[in-house]
Amino acid sequence: MVELRLERAQFWDAPQRDELALLERAADDGFLGLRIAAPDEVDLDARATLPLVTLRSASLRDAARSAFRKDAVGVALRLESGEAWAGGFAREKGGRPPPRRPAADLDEDPGEGLTANLYVHDLRERLGLPWRPGTLRVTLFQGEHASNPVTVRLVRAGGALARDPDVAQFLAARRRPAYPQPVWPPIDHPYPSYERDEETSPPVPDARGFAVTLDRVVELEPRRAARCMLRASFRLPLLPRHVVRPAPEDDEAAPSAPREAPTPDETWEQAEAREAREATRLADARARGLVWQDVGDAGATAVLPVVLVACPLPAGRPQVWPLQVPVDAPLDPAAPPAEVAGHLHLDLLALPEGRRLRGGSWAVWLLAGEHASGPHRTAVVPSSAVGGGA
Amino acid sequence: MSGSATAKVKQVPVDKEATLELKVQGGEEGAPVTFTVLKVDGDEQVDTVDGTIKKGKAVAKWVAKGPEPDGEDRSLRVYYTCEVNGVKTVSPELEVYLAKVEVTSQLEDGSALADASFVLEVGKKEIKGSTGSSGTYTVDNVPPGEVEITWRAPLRLVEWVEDTAGKKKAKLKKSFKAQLLWPPEGDHKQWVNLKKDPKKPEQGNRLQVRVGVHPDDGPSRAGDVVYAKIVYPAPADLSPREQPKRELVKGAVQPWSDPDPGIAVELKKDGAEATFELELGLAGGDQVTVKVGGTDTCEDAEVTITNWRKVFYQLTRNKASAVHDLSRAEGDLADVFVVYEQSKELTFERKDTPKDLPGAWVDAAEFGGTAGDLLLVIGSHNAAWFRKQFVDDKKPLGNHVMICDKQYDAWESAKSKAPLRQLVSFDLKKATDWSPALDGEVFQKNLADGKHPLVSGSWTSTAPKGKPGYGKKGKLAAADVAVDRTQQTRRVLVTLPGGGSGPGDLVGDGTDDAHFPVRVTLTLTYALGPYLGESDGPHQLIVLTPGSDCFNDTITHELGHTLRQAPSKTNAPPKGLVLDDHAHRYNYHGHSGPHCAHGLNAAATHKRDGKGGVEALAGDATDEDDYGDLCKADGSSVFGDCVMYGSGPSSDPSSAADGFCADCKPYVKAQAMTTMRS
């Protein structure tokens, strides 16, 4: 089993020191897939990057179809809040490639064999991670492969104050609990739906996690509304911030409207960038649960963040959808339970805002905190491919 | 003439009564006496007056007669005499003058001009008047002396119709002709992104307009009022960029300028200029016409001001390279009102670069050229040195254009500092054969360190137990791995060593049950590319392609990135423009950074199937498509027609872009360009 083992400082100082050995080990083991490693802890004040080392090993055929830089996506979930970030690994330099050559350099069939690469990226830059304390659960996806998940603690080692547990307790007691996000995708008829269906909902698992069914093959028939149904039942941890509460009387003020003209020291571009940042502060505050929002489901007692990842097969850019799933289990907001069960029914061909699966094969995962389920396969077949004689 | 002339000359207005008095000898008290008034010059008689003798003096009251209003002179010098008992007595001189001056004002067509204000000056005395409703006014009590009449602003004298001692009739213009002092009349380019400079009024988005009085109408006068209004083109022809807001500073829509903003500036002193300020905004191509006049019709002069932007670049190149003419790029940039001005050129030769600069001077044979010739290769592994050659004396508008012959990246990024390596493990069925293709290109001397691309190599026989070669394995050396870029750029040619029992002797496809495939595992260094250019902040790397059009397009493309194109979430457009209004912007799709796919769907009919063939596209490209796979039926590449498309031809001018497309232009024009992307 290929394991990426690096000492914490090595991630920054010499992440590729053992590259050769790792690549050869992958070949020797015949490993196919993704392996990642990241530092277990990052001091936010001492470091400005979050290095991620990735070993990708694939069959020659898979590698010819799907390039890591194009088709891989990294997903980070913040365990304390359920916030999610996703990003790819394309080389964002504005480099202008010439056109693809005809297939002279490419094999029609590269044959049996394997290829492996070791990559080092700054996950903070790739995913746009906010540089604040928290525990991140990071997983990479490409095609039908998911990497091992890694957990990274972002901390402020700081001075004596930061290390004083009584101070931490004092601050935690004064911290206002965050609020849940609005349900997404919003409830519609007949889907999305978040209620238990006697006939179609999988049984809620006994242990924490997901139970998932996904239509395996769907024909895209234009004359009737084809559906590709993802149904899941889950038992997941419940955090106080997920619990639905009424709007507080002293609602936190939204950030003030940004100043419009540049300050004397600013250029117009700096002013525009500042405005753009300030305009997203409210959106960011909402995303972090700092601002109360109507969750959009009168019966919801909690809303849980779940991430849906769909990777096209054999190649293509994955799609990542941050779901906000309501549950209606009765609970006491003042003393919520540690976990809660719920359900979801999504038509993956009809998600709102243009986010939907298109024709082709897909590998689908559901993620929530430390829990993941997948890959689940589905194939969406155009009608033109169906029919004809045997 | 005789007589005493010891006293100061007495002055008497015409038609006023003056006392004539002469001391006489003899004559009875109350006896009549006749005075004769004569001109001093020529002794011509002017008048006679009857008087009497009183107490030894001949006295008479005389209503002064003198110059006529229609004459030239305002004054007449006279004296008077009388004769008593045969003795003639002569007076001192007397000056008789016209105290009234009739002033009349007319328009140029001869009709009366009412209420024309003027100042009448005689010596140091000033008398102000106005011609009133009739256009004529008689000024009284005008002292003797030369009369000067000045018409008050904004009236200007066309000519004196009548200019006599007592009558002044003037033809006047109701206003002066205004003259644009800055900017001059006609068309004016204002460099709105350049910093304001008092010595360079053509710079800055705030333009101070200076207006004076046309020389034909003399100098400006206190009280002159200059009128100006500004006229914009139709809103559709202006950028939707909102900030800063275009305006006539301190102006407003006036009744006389409606619907356009106008401003009236009164001059406070003679010789002054009228100034007012325009906020032009920052969008390139925006125009405004300024019309000025001495009246509120503003018809005397106009200037049309167009917003332009100027950015600068230092050209850094190999001394031996001849860069193409940049007319095409200049034209494309002019379409979006940008001038890209070379501020400096820095050339270098190999000897000027560090000896240990990795992968910079590469044998041309690697690229199919003449062995021994050197080509300049710049990429992630060595770009830092070339970037350091940038002397940014045009900050914040400076760019650095670096020209190279080839662009390859031998490191993942400039930060990684580690050569790109890939392991491939594959079966050979004959002693010499090609490896599978790597993710990038292989060189005889790796660009990162100049070494052979083989980092490590091994072989293992796949012969089953009991068959020749079973369990055998060994190492492969650099001598066993060759690079022949004339045939394959992404593969290496492996020759299994022979010598009787080497892998070369064991290898086969297994059909003879004696020779079996040999599993070869190689770790090789490679480089990503080739690219045509890249943009990173103000640094733009451009490959000197054979085709001039394509080279120019890359120049424009990379500058476009520095100018925050194509619009995207990270290249958020300025306020007033909406990101999603750009119908063809995209990220990814096989290209790095934000780009524009205008025209791509029209060109692409097929896509490569990844197996050496093509398949017809069903409709437009999808969100998941790699645009590099799109092609024509014959497999030839297709491109978008916008210069911001993510890829481009290296030499085929017929595939070159058409500059910035209609989707991109508004966003480029709206960019402030007061600082380059850092």
HADDOCK unambig.tbl for C-alpha pairs under 7 A between the chains (distance, minus, plus):
assign (segid A and resid 23 and name CA) (segid B and resid 423 and name CA) 6.36 0.50 0.50
assign (segid A and resid 27 and name CA) (segid B and resid 425 and name CA) 6.92 0.50 0.50
assign (segid A and resid 65 and name CA) (segid B and resid 610 and name CA) 6.70 0.50 0.50
assign (segid A and resid 70 and name CA) (segid B and resid 590 and name CA) 6.46 0.50 0.50
assign (segid A and resid 90 and name CA) (segid B and resid 592 and name CA) 6.43 0.50 0.50
assign (segid A and resid 91 and name CA) (segid B and resid 592 and name CA) 5.62 0.50 0.50
assign (segid A and resid 92 and name CA) (segid B and resid 592 and name CA) 4.69 0.50 0.50
assign (segid A and resid 92 and name CA) (segid B and resid 593 and name CA) 5.08 0.50 0.50
assign (segid A and resid 93 and name CA) (segid B and resid 534 and name CA) 6.39 0.50 0.50
assign (segid A and resid 93 and name CA) (segid B and resid 535 and name CA) 6.41 0.50 0.50
assign (segid A and resid 93 and name CA) (segid B and resid 536 and name CA) 6.26 0.50 0.50
assign (segid A and resid 93 and name CA) (segid B and resid 592 and name CA) 5.89 0.50 0.50
assign (segid A and resid 93 and name CA) (segid B and resid 593 and name CA) 6.23 0.50 0.50
assign (segid A and resid 94 and name CA) (segid B and resid 534 and name CA) 5.20 0.50 0.50
assign (segid A and resid 94 and name CA) (segid B and resid 535 and name CA) 5.50 0.50 0.50
assign (segid A and resid 94 and name CA) (segid B and resid 592 and name CA) 4.99 0.50 0.50
assign (segid A and resid 94 and name CA) (segid B and resid 593 and name CA) 4.79 0.50 0.50
assign (segid A and resid 95 and name CA) (segid B and resid 531 and name CA) 6.45 0.50 0.50
assign (segid A and resid 95 and name CA) (segid B and resid 533 and name CA) 5.48 0.50 0.50
assign (segid A and resid 95 and name CA) (segid B and resid 534 and name CA) 3.95 0.50 0.50
assign (segid A and resid 95 and name CA) (segid B and resid 535 and name CA) 6.66 0.50 0.50
assign (segid A and resid 95 and name CA) (segid B and resid 592 and name CA) 5.96 0.50 0.50
assign (segid A and resid 96 and name CA) (segid B and resid 531 and name CA) 5.53 0.50 0.50
assign (segid A and resid 96 and name CA) (segid B and resid 532 and name CA) 5.23 0.50 0.50
assign (segid A and resid 96 and name CA) (segid B and resid 533 and name CA) 5.29 0.50 0.50
assign (segid A and resid 96 and name CA) (segid B and resid 534 and name CA) 6.00 0.50 0.50
assign (segid A and resid 96 and name CA) (segid B and resid 646 and name CA) 5.75 0.50 0.50
assign (segid A and resid 96 and name CA) (segid B and resid 647 and name CA) 5.17 0.50 0.50
assign (segid A and resid 97 and name CA) (segid B and resid 530 and name CA) 6.58 0.50 0.50
assign (segid A and resid 97 and name CA) (segid B and resid 531 and name CA) 4.29 0.50 0.50
assign (segid A and resid 97 and name CA) (segid B and resid 532 and name CA) 5.62 0.50 0.50
assign (segid A and resid 97 and name CA) (segid B and resid 647 and name CA) 5.14 0.50 0.50
assign (segid A and resid 97 and name CA) (segid B and resid 648 and name CA) 6.90 0.50 0.50
assign (segid A and resid 98 and name CA) (segid B and resid 531 and name CA) 5.95 0.50 0.50
assign (segid A and resid 98 and name CA) (segid B and resid 532 and name CA) 6.11 0.50 0.50
assign (segid A and resid 98 and name CA) (segid B and resid 647 and name CA) 5.46 0.50 0.50
assign (segid A and resid 98 and name CA) (segid B and resid 648 and name CA) 5.24 0.50 0.50
assign (segid A and resid 98 and name CA) (segid B and resid 649 and name CA) 5.68 0.50 0.50
assign (segid A and resid 98 and name CA) (segid B and resid 650 and name CA) 6.33 0.50 0.50
assign (segid A and resid 99 and name CA) (segid B and resid 628 and name CA) 6.60 0.50 0.50
assign (segid A and resid 99 and name CA) (segid B and resid 637 and name CA) 6.12 0.50 0.50
assign (segid A and resid 99 and name CA) (segid B and resid 647 and name CA) 6.26 0.50 0.50
assign (segid A and resid 99 and name CA) (segid B and resid 648 and name CA) 6.24 0.50 0.50
assign (segid A and resid 99 and name CA) (segid B and resid 649 and name CA) 6.17 0.50 0.50
assign (segid A and resid 100 and name CA) (segid B and resid 628 and name CA) 5.98 0.50 0.50
assign (segid A and resid 100 and name CA) (segid B and resid 637 and name CA) 6.89 0.50 0.50
assign (segid A and resid 102 and name CA) (segid B and resid 635 and name CA) 6.89 0.50 0.50
assign (segid A and resid 103 and name CA) (segid B and resid 612 and name CA) 5.35 0.50 0.50
assign (segid A and resid 105 and name CA) (segid B and resid 437 and name CA) 6.80 0.50 0.50
assign (segid A and resid 105 and name CA) (segid B and resid 488 and name CA) 6.00 0.50 0.50
assign (segid A and resid 105 and name CA) (segid B and resid 489 and name CA) 6.98 0.50 0.50
assign (segid A and resid 105 and name CA) (segid B and resid 490 and name CA) 6.44 0.50 0.50
assign (segid A and resid 106 and name CA) (segid B and resid 437 and name CA) 6.18 0.50 0.50
assign (segid A and resid 108 and name CA) (segid B and resid 611 and name CA) 4.69 0.50 0.50
assign (segid A and resid 108 and name CA) (segid B and resid 612 and name CA) 5.68 0.50 0.50
assign (segid A and resid 110 and name CA) (segid B and resid 436 and name CA) 5.89 0.50 0.50
assign (segid A and resid 112 and name CA) (segid B and resid 426 and name CA) 6.21 0.50 0.50
assign (segid A and resid 112 and name CA) (segid B and resid 427 and name CA) 6.83 0.50 0.50
assign (segid A and resid 113 and name CA) (segid B and resid 425 and name CA) 5.23 0.50 0.50
assign (segid A and resid 113 and name CA) (segid B and resid 426 and name CA) 4.27 0.50 0.50
assign (segid A and resid 113 and name CA) (segid B and resid 427 and name CA) 6.70 0.50 0.50
assign (segid A and resid 114 and name CA) (segid B and resid 424 and name CA) 5.82 0.50 0.50
assign (segid A and resid 114 and name CA) (segid B and resid 425 and name CA) 5.00 0.50 0.50
assign (segid A and resid 114 and name CA) (segid B and resid 426 and name CA) 6.49 0.50 0.50
assign (segid A and resid 115 and name CA) (segid B and resid 423 and name CA) 5.28 0.50 0.50
assign (segid A and resid 115 and name CA) (segid B and resid 424 and name CA) 4.25 0.50 0.50
assign (segid A and resid 115 and name CA) (segid B and resid 425 and name CA) 5.98 0.50 0.50
assign (segid A and resid 116 and name CA) (segid B and resid 422 and name CA) 5.96 0.50 0.50
assign (segid A and resid 116 and name CA) (segid B and resid 423 and name CA) 5.03 0.50 0.50
assign (segid A and resid 116 and name CA) (segid B and resid 424 and name CA) 6.56 0.50 0.50
assign (segid A and resid 117 and name CA) (segid B and resid 421 and name CA) 6.82 0.50 0.50
assign (segid A and resid 117 and name CA) (segid B and resid 422 and name CA) 5.09 0.50 0.50
assign (segid A and resid 117 and name CA) (segid B and resid 423 and name CA) 6.45 0.50 0.50
assign (segid A and resid 267 and name CA) (segid B and resid 674 and name CA) 6.47 0.50 0.50
assign (segid A and resid 267 and name CA) (segid B and resid 675 and name CA) 6.90 0.50 0.50
assign (segid A and resid 268 and name CA) (segid B and resid 672 and name CA) 6.39 0.50 0.50
assign (segid A and resid 268 and name CA) (segid B and resid 674 and name CA) 6.62 0.50 0.50
assign (segid A and resid 269 and name CA) (segid B and resid 672 and name CA) 6.69 0.50 0.50
assign (segid A and resid 269 and name CA) (segid B and resid 675 and name CA) 6.79 0.50 0.50
assign (segid A and resid 272 and name CA) (segid B and resid 574 and name CA) 6.46 0.50 0.50
assign (segid A and resid 316 and name CA) (segid B and resid 624 and name CA) 5.49 0.50 0.50
assign (segid A and resid 316 and name CA) (segid B and resid 625 and name CA) 6.96 0.50 0.50
assign (segid A and resid 317 and name CA) (segid B and resid 624 and name CA) 5.74 0.50 0.50
